[in-house]
């Protein structure tokens, strides 16, 4: 995004190009990719196909070409009106002569008013000019003023209150030493952005504007056309000289306005709105500029609600960090904000978001030299029933979305899937990729083997989350487990399909809590909901013994109602529920480890958790093979590919939290996996040999591995961080260990809101339309991934929503919510009886 020009506005040409250097003399066209030298004016000539100075852009849309032509013509006509100085002087002198009688008194009064306002400060300065032009310092995105003069600012990340104003606060964010303590918790992209902003200030890019060009502006203008204000069309800004046109009350006189309009004709008029400080947004009631009418909080929230329901935005979007920040910044901006046009959102603003995302992706890439990265193939189904694969790239710094494909046909063809994965590895760089994770299906396994045969320095890995979901699916099919689940589902279906009974339960027994608990996968959701029923055992019994239930006309007397009441009252039923939950809990712990809400990476712990789960199930069933045998058979069938995978066993070996424990299992497959990983992940033969020779130092805790601090942090530090700290005496082995321990074992990203993009994909056939859709998807998914990462850093996943998302429940818990045919017959009968 280009910075504001001398008038605090941005040229509309920046919607269609991206600057390639600091001075913005080279601009890359968004349509043909050509880099045009000569600044934004040359790019507009390129887009408008003006002959003589620059080559045409054949790929820009006709509407863009026409718009740029109009802009260039208006700029030229405006320049012609501004430059004839003798005409301007003549107009000014005639104006002064016509007002000779009152001129001196007016000027003295004007100067007195102006001096009182300025309070001794220089009238024309960068800060006052930009503020009067509606400019808001980017530092305010990351802090909140604590006093009226805004000299104390509270940091949004570390909560430190910085004295000295916004400039000192930005030094805090940019970690500039000398005057203020640095912020250690601010995200990297904030640090980079504010540091660039400080460089921009120091380089003098915001220069003072001479009085004879602009004068002093004590007001800001808002164009009647929102798009022009955001695009920065120069015709929307009136240059006003303070000593000629500004009266004591901040308004123009009629004579002065007429004279000024004759000197500076404009195709469009702009309305003048007095500048309102951001502190006004702290008031509980807001006054509009047109009628001074008080606006209550109820009206504001009602307006937001109408927007949500009109556009069809999911209500959980109100929990978005970006939505909350948007509301906060609009309040800080104050009165007079004009919403950008839809063309601007899909044009320059979208490209700005892409540039911001790519800026922190460069930071991710810089870490791949040390940790490597994982390619995740996240498979999901869209609203049209098509199978889609989203390709994500993961490393300890974060996860980002690379691209997505319609994989409806690909998932049935191993060779086609292999080609997509191979192309992606080529794009990322084979030297950076440690593993490619996909679902654990036969087609994916075949594609993974083809990839490993071609690419000798990386691994294909099955998704541990998908494999564990398959374990839970097969466990739920065991006879005594399925019987228990089916009875529990009848209870929730019965309650959730009768509004009065659901309200009675939530209002009087569960304190507003729901029985249904969605998890990351469908079968995991079933067992967490079963656990919820067990937690609310006493509440459910109280519900079916209450007067509200006993006195009900139809429900308590119906066959279905009596069966549900009998199940809830049965001690044998709850004993079976407890037995099932106890048997499945070790597997559920693996699910929670993989989907950990903190910063811990899952690969170093996966093998240990899975081994512990098997042993726990055996112990729960008192080592009786007849009882634990069915569970073990299911686990071995789906987890065998994980138990024997070189990366899993090597991560188990290099994790100091496991390796130095007395119960560490030094199986032959563990040693074999370590040797294979060293050979595959270290291409240099001499380094391989050296790394293998350094293993005894690690296993025996010699040198730096055996220091007091290394021993004390074996379970406290992240395994990769522990190796970086204490593996300095074995650098070759350290390099391999860090690359193994720095990864996840799941390909599940975050659930995107794809319905909008499904609709757009079905409509867009043109090349430009497809590119726009691709950009929207790229920004949407990366912003959601970024939000997820920010919430994890803050350790704040937010409180559970008071009302559940039933669209999500229909997908994750259909058997617990949707009535069966028998239920439907009963509910229809009950409805007619209640009507009578």
N, C-alpha and C positions, 0 to 999 in steps of 0.2 A: 504494500500500500504506500502510495506516495504521501509525503508529509504535506501539511497545509502550505500553500504558497503565501505570498506577501499579504494576502487578504484573509488568510485563515480558511481558504477553500481548496478543493481538489479538482483538477481538470478532468472533464468527463472522458478524456482519452485513456485514463488509467483503468477504466472498466475493461478495456480490450487489449491491454498489454502489461507486461511485468518488467520492472527495471532490472538491469543486469549489472549495474555498478552503483557505487555510492552517490556519484554526482547525477545519476539518472540521465546520462547522455546516451546510453545504449538501452533500447527498449525492445523486448521480444514480443512479437505479435501472437495473440492467443489463437489465431485461426490458421495461419500458414507457417508459424514457427520462425519466421525470418527475424533477425536482429537488426533493427533500424538504428543507425547512428544519427545524432542530431537532436535528441530529446523528444519530448512528447509532441511537439509541433510537427516534427517530421513523421512520427507515427500516424498522426491524424491525416497528414497528406497521403501517406501510404494506404490508409483505410479508405479515404475519400477518393482515391485513384486520381489524384491531381498530378498531371504530367510535369516533367522538367527537372525535379530535384530528387525523386525517390521512385523506386519501382512500385507497381501496383500490387495490391493484395487481391488475388483472384478468389480466395476462399471466404472472405468476409461476407456476411449476409447483406442483402440490399438495404435493409433498414439501418444497419450500422453505417453503410457507405453514405446514405442520404443524411443521416444525423451528423456525421463528421463534416460533410460539406456545409451544412447549415451553420455548424459551430464555427468553421473557419471563416465563412462569409460574415457572420456577426462580429467575430473578433476583428476582422479587417475594418468593418464599418465603425466599430467602436474606437479603434485606434485612430481613424481619420478624424473622429469627433474630438478626441482628446488632444492631439498633437498641435494643432494651430494655436500657438501661444498668444500671438498678437490678437486673434479674435477673442480669446479668453480674457485677455487683459482689457480689451475694449468693452466687453460685456460687464466686467467687474467695475471699471471706472464709471460706466453709465449708471450702474446700480448704485455706486457710492454717491454720484451727483444727485440722483433722484431722492436720496435720503440724507442730504447734507445737514438738514436742520437738526435731526435727532441722533446723528451718527455717534458723536462723541459721548453723549450720555449713555447710549445703548452699549457702546464698547466698554465703558468704565464699569457699568453694572454687570456686564457679561464676565469681565475679568475677575470682579469680586466674587461672583458665584462660582466661577471655575476654580479660583484659588481655595475657596472653602471646601470644595469637593476633593480636590487633589491632596489636601492636607500636607502641603510641602513636598509632595513627591513629583518626580518628573512626569509630565503629562503624556508624553509619547515614549513608551517603552515596550519591550517585547511582551512582558506579562500582561500589562493593561490592554494592549492591542489585541492579543489573542483571547483574553477573557471577554473583552467587549465584543469579539467576533463569534462568541459561542464556543470557544475552544475550552476543553476540559483536559487538564494534565493527566497523562496515562497513569501517573502514580496513584491517583484516586481510585483506580480499579482495585487496588490491593490494600487500602487502608481507609480508616474512618476518622474524620476530624473529631477531636475531643473538646474543643472550645470554639467560640464564635469567630475568633481571628484565624483559626485553623493553624495555629502555631504548634499544637500538639496533635500528633497523628498516631492512631493505634494500628499496629500491623495485623492483617488478617491471618497471618500464618503462625507467628510466635507470640502474638498478643502484647508485644513490647510497645510502650508509648514513647515515641520519639519526639523530642523537642527541637524546634528550629524550622518547622514548616515542611512543605512538600518536597523541597529540594534535599533537605537533610534526610527525610524519610526515604527518598529514592537512593541516596548513598547507602542507607541501611540495607535496602533490597539488593542493590548492585554490589554489595560487599566491598565498598571502597573504604580502605583503612584511613585512620587519622582523626575523624571527627565523630564517628558514631560506631557502635558495635554492629557487626554484620548479622544478617538474618540467616540462620543455618537451616531453617525449615521451609523456606520459600522454594517452590518448584524451579527446576533448572530453566524452563522456558521463560519464567518471570524474571529470573536473574539476568538471562541473556537480553531480553527485551528492554529492561530498565537500564542495563549497562549501555546498550546501543543508544537509548534515549539521552543518557548523560553525555555520551560522546558527541551526539548531535548538538546539544546545547553548547558544549565547550568549543566545538569547531566553529561556532558563530553562525550556524545556518539560519537561526532566527535573528535576522538583522533588523535594526531600527529602521522605520520608514520615515522619510523626510516629511516635514510639515507641508511643503508645497505639493506633495503627492496625495497624502491622505489626511493630514491634520490629526487632531485627537478625537477618537471615537469613544463616546461614553454610552453607546447603545449598540445592540446587535440587531442584525436584520434577519428575518425569516422569510424566505421566498414563499409566494403563494403556491409555487410548484414544488412539492417535496423532493422530487427527483433532482431538480436543479440545485437545491440547497446541498444535497449530498454529493452530487456530481461536481459541484464547485464551479458552475458556470459563472464567469466573471461578471456577467451583466446583472446578476442579482445583488450586487454589493454597491452601495452608493458611497464614493469617496467624499467625505464632508470635512471642510476646514473649520476648525473650532473657532478661530477668531473672526469668521465671517457668518457662519450659519447656525451656531449653537447658542440658544437662548438660555437664560438662567434656569428655566423650568425643564430644560432638556427637549424642547420641541421647536419645530420650524415655524417662523411667521409665514403668513400667506405670501407676502411680497418676496421674501427670500426664497420660498419654495418655487415660485414661478420663475424667478431669475435663475435658480439652480437648475430647474428642469430645462430651461432654454439652452443652458450651457452643456448639459449632460443628458441628452435625449436617450431614452432606453426603450427597447421593444416591449419589455415587461416591467411592471411596477412591483416593488417589494414593500411589505408592510413593516413598520418599525415598532419593535417591542422593547420596552425598557428592560435592562438586564436585571435578572432576579438571582440573588445569591442562592447557592445550594442549601444554605441553612434553613431556607423556608420550607424545605421538604420535611423537616422534623415536626412541623405542626400537625396536629391531628386532623384539622380541616384545611382544605386547599381552596383558594379563591381564584376563579377564572378571570382572565384578563378582560373579557368582554362585558361581563355584568356584575363582577364581584360577588357571584353567588357561591355560597359555601357548599363544598362537595364532601359528603360524609364517607366514611370507610365502607359503609354498606353499599353505596353507589359504585365505588371503585371495584369492590369485590364482585358485585353483580355484573359489572362491565367485563371483567376478566372471565367470569363464568360464561357469559353469553358468547364470548370469543371462542372459548374451549369447545362449547357444544355446537356452535355454528360451523366451525372448521372440522370438527370431529377429532380433536386432540384427546388422547387418553388422559384421564384425570390424574394418573400417577405422574404425568409430566410436571405437575406442580412440585414434586419432590426433587426435580432436576436442579443441580447446582447452577447450571447456566440460566435457568428461568429465574431463580432467586437473585442471582447477580444482575440480571437484566432489570428487574423491578427496582433493585437498590440504585442502580446507576441512573435510571430514568428519574427517580426521586431526587438524586443529587444534582442532576442537570437542571431541574427547576422547570418553570413555566415556559411554554413556547416550543417544546420539542416537536419536530416534524418527522413523521415516520417515513423511512426510505421507501422508494417504489419497489414493486415486485421485480422490475427489470434490474434494479440495482442489487437486490438480494440474489438473483440468479446470475448476475454478471460480476461486477468488481468485488462485492463483498464475499461472494463464494470463492473467488480466486484468492482473496486475502486470507480466508480460512485455510485454503490449501497451502498457501505459503507458510502460514503459522505452523501447521502440522508438519510440513517438511523441514522446518527449522529444528524441531525437537527430534525428528527422525535422524537428522545428521548427528545429534548427540548419541542416539542409540547405536548408529553405525560405528562411531568412534570406539565403542566398548567391545565390538565384536572381535577385534584383534586378540583380546585377552580371553573373553568368556565364550565366544562363538554365539550362535543363535539357533533357535528351533523353528522349523516351518510347521504350522498347525493347519490341518485340513478339517475345518469345522463343517460337518454335514448337517443340513436342516431341510425342512419342507416349507415352502411358501404357501400363501393363501390359495393359490391355484392348484396345489397338490404336486407341484414340481419339486424335484430334489435339487437343492442348491449346495454348492461347496464354497465356503468363504475361506480364503487363504490368509492366515495371520502369521506374523513374524514375532517371536517372543525372545526376550533376553532379560537379564536381571533389572535393566533400566525400565522395562515396560513392554507392552504388547501393542502392535499396530496392525491395522488392516491393509493388506496389499491389493487384493482383487477378489472377485467372485465369478463363478461360472454356473450356467445351467447344466447340471450333471445328471439329468434324467436318463440319458443314454450312456453317459460315461461310467456310471456306477455298475453297469452290467458288462463292461469291457475293460479288462485289466490293462491292455496295451494303450488304450486312449487315456486312461488315468495316469499311467506311467509317463506318457508324453507331456501331460500338463505339469506333473510334478517335476520332471526333468527340466522343462522350460523355466519353471519357477526357481529351481536351484541355480540355473545358469544366470538368471537375472540377479539373484541375491549374491551369488559368488560361492562356488563350492568350498573355497578355503574358509568361508565364514560359517558354513552350516555343519552342525554337529548331528542333528537328527531331523527326520521328517515324520510327523505323527499323523496317523489316520485312524479311522474306525477299524475294529478288529473283525473284519469280514474276509471271506475267501478271496474276493476280487481285490480288496486292498492289500492283502498279504501277497498276492501274486505280483501286483504292481510294485510293492515294496521290494520284493526280491529282485525284480528287473532293475530297479533304481540302484540297489546295492551292488549289483553286478557291473553296472556302468560307472558309478561313482564310488571309488574305492576308499574315500576318506570320510564317509558319513554313514549313519545308520537309518534304517526304517524302524519305527517303533509303533506298536499298537497303542491306542488311547486307553489309559488305565481307567478313566471314568466310564467309557463305553463298556470295557470288559467287566467292570464291577457292576454296572447296570444289568448286564446279561446274567451275572451271578444271581442278583436279586430277582430277576425275572424267573429264572429256573427254580429258585428256592420258593417263590410264591406259588409254583405249580405243584409242590409237594403236598400230599393229600391233607395232612393235618394243618398245614399252613394255609392252604387255599380255603379250607372249611372255616378257619378262624377269620380270614380276611372277608369272606363272603358274608358272614354274619355281621361283622362290624360295618360293612358297606350298607347293609339293610338298615342299620340304625341311623347312619348319617343321611341316607336317602330319605328316610321317613321324616326326619327332623327338618331337613333343608327344603323339602318340598311342601311344607305347611308353614306359611309365614307366621301365623299366630304362635305356633309351638317354638319356632326359631327365636322369635322375639322374647317369649317367656323365658327360654333358656338363657339368652344373652343378658336380659335385664335383671333376672333374679338369681341366677345360679353361677354363671361363668364370668361375671363382671365385664361383659362386652366382648369376651374372647370367643374366637371361632374354634370349632373342632378340627376343621381342615387346615393342614399345614403343607403348602407346596414346597418342594425341594428342587434341586437342580435338574433332576430327571424324574420320569414318571413313576418307576417302581420304588425309588427312594422316597418319593412323596407318599406312596401308599404306607410305607412302614413308619414314617414320621407322623402321619395321621393316626395310625394305630397306636403309636406312643401317646398322642394327644388324647385319645379316648381313655387310655389307661390313667393319664394324669387327671382327667375329669371324671373318673369313676364315681366318686362320691356325689359330684354335681349331677351326673346323669341319673343316679338312683334317686336323688332328691327331686329331680324334675318329674320322674314318673310316679312319685309318691305325693306330689303336690296337689292342692285343691284344684288348681287350674287344669291339671290333667284329668283328675278323677271326675270333675264336673263337666268335662267336655262332652258334647252331645253325640259325636260320631267317632272321633279318633280313639278314645279309650275303649269303646265297645266294639270296634271293628276287629276283624281277624288279624290284620297286619299290625294294628296297634297293640293287641294282646300279645302277639309273638315278640314284638320289640320290647315291650315291658317285661316279658318273661326272660328274655336274654339279658337285659340290663340288671335284673334282679338275681340272675343265676351266678352263684359262686364258681361253678365249674367253668362257665364261659370266661370269666376274668382270669381264672387260673391258666386256661389255655392261651389267652392273650399274653399273659406274663411270660409263659414258657416260650412262645414264638419270639417275642421281643428280646428275651435273654439270648436266644440262639442266634438271632440276626444282628444283635448289637455290635459284635466285632467287625462284621462287614460294613456296617453303617459308619463305624469309626474310620475305616479306610476312605469312604466317600467324603467324610468331613475333612480328613487330612488333605485329600486331593483338591477339594474346593475351599481350602482354608482362606478365611477372609483377611488374614494378615499378609505380611511380606514374605513369609517363608516359602521357598521353592519346594515342590513336592517330590522330585526325582530322588534326592538323597535319602528320603524316608520311606519310599514306596515299598521296597523289598522287605524292610524290617517290619512295617505295619502289616503286610500281607502274611508274613510268617507268624507274627504274633496273633493275627486273627484266626489262623488255622489251629494254633495251640490252644487259644482261648475257647474255641468251639469244642475241642476235644475235652478240655477240662470241665466245661459246663455240663457235658453229658457223662461225667464221671468215667471217662476213658472207655465208655461202652461203644464198641465199634458199630453195633446195630443202630445206635442213636445218632452218633456223629457221622457215620459213614455216608448217608445221603448228602449231607452238607459238603463233606470233603470231595465227593465225586463231582459235584457241581463246580466247586472252587477249582479243582485240578483241571477240569475240562476247559474253563475259560481263562484261568490264570497261568496255565503252563507256559504260554508264550511269553509271559512277563517274568516268571520265576527263572527261566533259562536265558533271558535276554542279557547280552554282555553289558549294556549300559546300566541296567538295574542292579546287577550283582556288583559291578565295579563301583557304582555310587554307594552301595552298602559298605563296600570295603574301604573306600576313601572317606567315609563319614566318621570323624573321630568320636562322635557320640555313640556309635555302635562298635567301632573297631577295638576300642580299649575296654569294652565291657567283658566281664567273665563269661557271659553266655554267648559271645560272638561265635557264629557258626562258620568256621573256615572250611566249608565244603570244597570239593575239587572243582565244582562248577564256578565257585566264586573266584578261585585262583585262575582258572581258565578264562573267565570273563575279563579279569584285569589284564592279563597278557594280550588278549585279543583287542581290547580297547586301546592299549598303548600302541600296538602295531597299526591299527586303523586310523587313529586320531593324530598320530605323529608321523608325518611323511618322511622325515629325515632319519635314516637308518642309525647314524651315530647317536642321535638324541634318544632313539628308542632303547638302544643298549644301555646308555647311561641311566635312563629312567628306570629300567628294570634292575640295575645294580643298586639303585638308591632305595628300593622298596624295604630292605632289611632295616635301614635307619628309621623308617616310619613305623614299621611293625614293632620294633624294639624301643621306640620312643627315645632315640638318641639325638644328640646335638640340640637344635632348637625345638625339636618335637618334645623333648623331655624337660624343658624349663618349667618352673612353677607356674608362670603365667599361661603357658601352653596347656598344662594339665588342668588348670582352673577354668579355662574357657572352652574346653572340649564340648560341653553341652550348652554353653551360653552363647557362643558366637555362631553365626551362620556357617555351615561347613566350608563353603567356598572362601568366605572371609577369613576363616581360621587358617586355611592353607596359604592364603596370600600373606597373612601375618607371620606364620611360624614355619612355612616351607621354604624359607630363603636359603637354606643350606643345601636344598635339593631342587634346583631351579627347573631341571628337565621334567622331574616327576611332578613338581608343582604345577607346571603348565598343563599337563594332561589332567591332573586332578581337578583343577579349577574349571576346565572346559567340560568335564563330566558333571560336576556338582552344581553348575549354574543354570539348571534347566528344570522345566516342568515335565510332567508325564501325562498331561491331559490336553486334548485338542479343543476343548470347549471354551469358546470366547465369552461374549456377552450377548444376550438376546436382543437383536435389533428390532426396530419397528419397521418391518419391511412392507407393510400394506401399501403405503404411499408409493414406494418404488416398484412394487408389483404392478400397480395401476399404470404408472408412467412407462414402465418397460413394455407393457402391452400396447401403448399408443404411439411411442416414438419409433419412427422408421427411418428418419433422416439421419445423416452422419452427425450433424450438429446436435440433434436431439439426443442421440445415443451418448455423445460426449458429455452433454449436460447432465444426463442421468447418471453416468459413471462418476462424474465429479460429486454429485449430490450423495451418492452411496458412499463414496470414499470419505467425505467429510462427516456424514452421519455416523458411520460405524466407528471412525477414529475418535470422534467426540464422546461417544458412549464408552469406548474403551478408556479414554482419558479420564472421564468422570469416575469410572469404577476404580481406577488407579488412585485418583485423588482421595476418594472416600476411604480406601484402604490405608493410605498414608495418614489420614486423620483418625483412623480407627473408628470411623463413624459410618456404618451402613444404614443409619437412620432407624427410628423406631418402627415397629411393625405397623402397617396401615390399619386404621380402625375398621375399614371395610375391605373385603378381599376383591381381587380382580377376577371376576367370574369367567372372563374369556380365557385367562390363564388356567383357571381351575378346570374348565372343560377340556383342556388339552392334557393337563397333568393328572387330574383325578376324575376322569369321566365316570368310572364305576362307583365312586363315592358320592356322586352328585346327581347323575342322570337317572331318572326313574326307569325301572324295567316295565315290561308290558303289564305284568300283574299289578305293579304299583299304580300304573296309569288308570286301570279299571277302577281300583279302589278310590283314587283321588277324585275321579269324575263323579262317582256315586256320592262321596262325601260332600262335594260341591253342591250337587242338586239338593241334598238333604238340608244343608245349611241355608240354601236359598228359600226352602219351604218354611 
